Amino acid sequence: MKTRYYPDRTTVETAIQHDDPLLVLVSFDGAELLVSNIDDAIEHHILLKHLCIPETKIDTFFRLVVNRSGADWTFVCPSDYKGIPDRARRIETYYNDGVGIIASALTQAGLAGNIRIPRRYRRHLDALKD
């Protein structure tokens, strides 16, 4: 897994020591991890821009805010995820893929913790229950 830090690794490691929240992006294939102190990047789109990745690539990453208490997953399933036309199956696949890929990436980066989906991002999951 390739890990990129913004603005640099030392700044991010200092943020981790202080338990500052981190913005984390994990590529859908688990090959790339992007990490920044939330105060340096503000939001996921801006982190991409700082790392010279087109902002339009946001839908190729799982988006998280991480600290010692765990990882809050911004659960937004792209409508074209893996080319799956059935909405329920697409969301279920996205969820299953995300749990495995995110957990692996966070563990490899030494950021392991519980993965949570905040209430405001549960609408896709709640739709599966209906």
N, C-alpha and C positions, 0 to 999 in steps of 0.2 A: 504494500500500500504506500503510495506516494503521499507525503504530508507536506502541506504548504502553510506557512504562518504569516499573519499580517499583524503589525508591521514587520515583526521578526520573531524568531523563536524565543529569544531571551525575554521579550516583553510579554509574550503569551505565558511562558513559564512563571514569570512574576505574578501574573494575573491568577494563575492556578494556585500558587502559594497563598494568595490573599483570598481565595475562593470567590473571586470576581466572576460574574457570569461570562461565558464564552459563546460566541456564535460559531456554530459548527455546520459544515456542509459535507455530506458523505455522498459520493457519486453512486448512482444506482447499481453499478457493477462492483462497488466496494473497492475500487482501485485507487481512489483519490479522496483525501481528507483535507478540508480547508478549515483553519482555525484562527480566530481572532478574539481578543478581549472585546466585549460588547461596546465599550466606550470608544474604541478605536475604529470600529467598522459601522456601528449603529444598527444596521440591518443586513440581512443576507444578500440582497441585491447589491448593496454598496461593497460588501466584502468581495463579491465577484469582480466588480469594477476595479477595486484596488489591486486585485491579483491578475488583471488584464484578461479576464474571462468575460465574454459577452454576457450581458445581463439576461439575454434571451435564453441562456443555458440553465436558468434557475430550475426549470422543470426536468432537469437531469440529475438533480440532487435531492436527497432527504435533508430537511432543514431542522436544526435543533438549537436550543439554548441549554447549555450544560454548566453545572457547578457540582460541588460535592453532594448535594442533596439529590441529584439525578439529572436526567435529560428530558426536557420538554420538547416533544416532537410536534412541529408545525405540520399537521397532517393535512396535506393538500394533494390529492391524487390527480395527476394530469389526465385529461380526457382521452389522451392517446397512449396511456401507459401500456407498453408492450403490445400495442395494437389490438388490445382486447375490447371488442365492441360492447359486450354485455357489462353494464355498469356495476352490478353487484359482484360479478366475478372479477372485474378489474380492480375494484376497491379491496376485495378480499386478497387478491394476489399482491397488490401494493402493500397492504398491511403485513402479510406474511413475509414478503421479501424484505420490507423495511426492518421488521423486528430482528431478523437474522443478520442482515448486513450492518445495521446500526450497532447492534450489540458487539459484533466482531470488530468493527472499526474502533469503537470506543475502548474496548479492551486492549487492542493493539496499541492505542495511543495513551494508555494509562488513565483514561477518563471514565472507567467503568462505573455504572450506576443504573438505577432503575430507569426504564424508559416509560415516560408518561405522555399521554395525549391530553392536553388541557381541554376543559369543557368546551371552549369556544371553537375547537377544531374537531369536535366529535360528530358533527352533522353527517359526515359520510358513513361513519360507523353506525350511528343511530339509524340511518336509512336502511342498513342491512337487517336490522331487527324487525322492521315493519313488514 
